[in-house]
């Protein structure tokens, strides 16, 4: 029995090694839909859940993929992202546009040209633009971020579906991904002033198109 297990383990190592040199580097970018999720906004600045709005975010960056075999791979992404959302009533508007450097590590399971992927992500806030207004009067605020403020970091989950096919020396790839933050970046600063403040959690859906080249095989 031990000999069979050892033989199977050796075969697995050989198969993994035969694919471990399949490393791909690529670039991608896209647009999508962004808003806030989280607890009810009722009672916060006279807003209700129906007043919640969205905007079109962008995302662009680089990725590296390590293929262990044709069915499984690990992919690391580094993307510049915009996230946020808005609240709109008949006489009040608040819009938040936040810019992040997002890094994620995704596990990919593939069948043919299609794949499913999921994994954790860490988002570092680079800047924030806030628009406040009542009636026809709007004020734009460029926020100053504090380097040691934990609210500038978001922990999130990424999941989605992808597709790829050979094109020239590399591969054309497309994906639809969802990002959901487990942490809200307004809770600390607003809870101290308003006990009814919501914990705003960014959520986005994004379609991305990219191209990759395989190295070292």
VOGU-3710 file (C-alpha; in Angstrom, 3 decimals, decimal comma):
1> xxxxxxxxxx> 0,000/0,000/0,000  2,824/2,363/0,894  4,554/1,612/-2,402  1,380/2,482/-4,324  0,997/5,758/-2,437  4,643/6,627/-3,045  4,286/5,800/-6,737  1,140/7,952/-7,031  2,900/10,836/-5,246  5,871/10,606/-7,621
11> xxxxxxxxxx> 3,548/10,630/-10,631  1,759/13,692/-9,241  5,071/15,491/-8,754  6,144/14,639/-12,301  2,879/15,920/-13,736  3,053/19,099/-11,685  6,668/19,673/-12,704  5,834/19,239/-16,385  3,425/22,178/-16,145  5,130/24,269/-13,466
21> xxxxxxxxxx> 7,141/26,200/-16,050  3,985/27,532/-17,701  4,131/31,124/-16,492  2,116/33,793/-18,279  2,383/37,557/-17,936  -0,299/39,899/-19,203  -2,166/43,172/-19,084  -5,908/43,833/-18,822  -8,443/46,570/-18,360  -12,169/47,167/-18,262
31> xxxxxxxxxx> -15,240/48,981/-17,007  -18,157/48,004/-14,828  -20,686/48,892/-12,130  -19,887/50,071/-8,599  -22,024/50,846/-5,559  -22,136/50,346/-1,795  -23,431/47,327/0,080  -23,810/46,806/3,785  -26,352/47,476/6,525  -29,424/49,576/5,908
41> xxxxxxxxxx> -28,822/53,258/5,298  -32,148/54,208/6,869  -31,629/56,829/9,557  -28,279/57,976/8,171  -28,408/61,613/7,023  -32,112/61,141/6,182  -31,271/58,572/3,494  -33,059/55,337/2,673  -31,916/52,234/0,808  -33,810/53,357/-2,294
51> xxxxxxxxxx> -31,597/56,464/-2,499  -28,485/54,389/-3,136  -26,843/54,989/-6,535  -23,950/53,708/-8,627  -21,400/54,794/-11,206  -19,160/53,256/-13,880  -15,720/52,366/-12,470  -12,523/51,559/-14,353  -9,841/48,967/-13,746  -6,466/48,351/-15,414
61> xxxxxxxxxx> -3,251/46,581/-14,532  -1,018/43,538/-14,901  -1,291/39,879/-13,938  0,844/36,758/-13,720  -0,507/33,220/-14,004  1,184/29,989/-12,925  -0,396/26,933/-14,588  0,116/23,716/-12,625  -1,824/21,715/-15,214  -4,457/22,441/-17,875
71> xxxxxxxxxx> -7,183/22,463/-15,221  -5,690/24,479/-12,353  -3,684/27,683/-12,032  -2,876/30,475/-9,607  -3,104/34,064/-10,797  -1,835/37,223/-9,118  -3,316/40,579/-10,153  -2,163/44,122/-9,474  -4,797/46,587/-10,635  -5,606/50,265/-10,376
81> xxxxxxxxxx> -9,311/50,469/-9,539  -11,977/53,073/-8,971  -14,799/52,214/-6,576  -17,530/54,071/-4,740  -21,150/54,996/-5,081  -23,662/57,744/-4,505  -26,798/58,702/-2,611  -29,411/60,913/-4,217  -32,662/62,390/-2,945  -34,822/65,240/-4,198
91> xxxxxxxxxx> -32,649/67,844/-2,472  -29,423/66,107/-1,514  -26,550/64,335/-3,285  -23,428/62,650/-1,950  -21,064/60,848/-4,322  -17,838/59,063/-3,323  -15,141/58,272/-5,906  -12,287/56,259/-4,432  -9,106/55,107/-6,144  -7,239/51,971/-5,100
101> xxxxxxxxxx> -4,235/49,830/-5,823  -5,665/46,297/-5,579  -3,679/43,072/-5,310  -5,369/39,685/-5,424  -4,388/36,018/-5,490  -6,875/33,888/-7,417  -7,312/30,140/-7,795  -8,482/29,240/-11,318  -10,257/26,029/-12,354  -10,481/25,599/-16,129
111> xxxxxxxxxx> -12,465/23,439/-18,508  -11,446/24,006/-22,104  -11,433/27,725/-22,855  -13,501/28,642/-19,782  -12,548/29,046/-16,145  -13,922/29,927/-12,729  -11,761/31,893/-10,311  -11,923/33,162/-6,749  -9,632/34,494/-4,069  -8,824/37,230/-1,543
121> xxxxxxxxxx> -7,839/40,805/-2,355  -6,192/43,673/-0,500  -7,028/47,232/-1,601  -4,861/50,221/-0,679  -6,641/53,539/-1,065  -4,673/56,054/-3,130  -7,123/58,958/-3,221  -10,700/60,023/-2,654  -13,009/62,564/-4,212  -16,288/63,438/-2,509
131> xxxxxxxxxx> -19,107/65,502/-3,991  -21,693/66,986/-1,601  -24,656/69,031/-2,637  -28,054/70,371/-1,723  -30,366/71,649/-4,415  -28,287/72,997/-7,320  -25,190/73,693/-5,208  -22,405/71,077/-5,182  -19,034/71,082/-3,443  -16,172/68,794/-4,511
141> xxxxxxxxxx> -13,743/67,706/-1,799  -10,380/66,070/-2,454  -9,722/64,009/0,666  -6,305/63,951/2,321  -5,441/60,378/3,275  -3,495/59,494/6,387  -0,744/56,907/5,658  -1,234/55,096/8,979  -5,023/55,087/8,892  -6,343/51,507/8,806
151> xxxxxxxxxx> -9,494/52,793/7,077  -7,362/53,225/3,935  -7,112/49,417/3,615  -9,930/47,181/2,416  -10,070/43,385/2,588  -12,218/41,892/-0,143  -13,136/38,756/-2,064  -12,955/38,442/-5,853  -14,749/35,831/-7,955  -15,832/35,421/-11,536
161> xxxxxxxxxx> -15,763/33,580/-14,825  -13,191/33,856/-17,593  -12,544/32,854/-21,178  -9,367/32,684/-23,256  -8,222/31,607/-26,689  -4,913/31,628/-28,580  -4,199/34,770/-30,592  -0,839/35,318/-32,218  2,060/34,484/-29,872  -0,142/34,719/-26,771
171> xxxxxxxxxx> -3,711/34,450/-25,548  -6,662/36,803/-25,656  -8,567/36,680/-22,372  -11,869/38,081/-21,158  -13,473/37,910/-17,747  -16,443/39,045/-15,712  -15,568/39,577/-12,052  -17,238/40,634/-8,836  -15,496/42,324/-5,918  -17,062/42,475/-2,464
181> xxxxxxxxxx> -15,366/44,245/0,433  -15,636/42,769/3,918  -14,586/46,045/5,531  -16,131/49,482/5,235  -13,956/52,539/5,089  -16,374/55,147/6,437  -17,436/53,404/9,629  -14,715/54,659/11,987  -14,863/58,312/11,033  -18,669/58,523/10,846
191> xxxxxxxxxx> -19,705/56,293/13,740  -18,114/58,707/16,206  -20,375/61,497/14,912  -23,516/59,519/14,113  -24,461/56,283/15,858  -26,818/55,422/12,979  -24,028/55,616/10,376  -23,795/52,664/8,029  -20,666/50,673/7,339  -20,266/51,414/3,621
201> xxxxxxxxxx> -18,817/48,385/1,816  -17,754/48,802/-1,831  -19,101/46,322/-4,354  -18,348/46,173/-8,071  -19,049/44,113/-11,174  -16,519/44,504/-13,957  -15,910/43,170/-17,470  -12,238/43,069/-18,440  -10,295/42,270/-21,614  -6,623/41,348/-21,646
211> xxxxxxx> -3,736/39,677/-23,400  -1,027/37,382/-22,027  2,234/35,813/-23,181  3,607/32,489/-21,885  7,202/32,465/-20,652  9,775/29,796/-19,893  8,136/26,797/-21,501
//
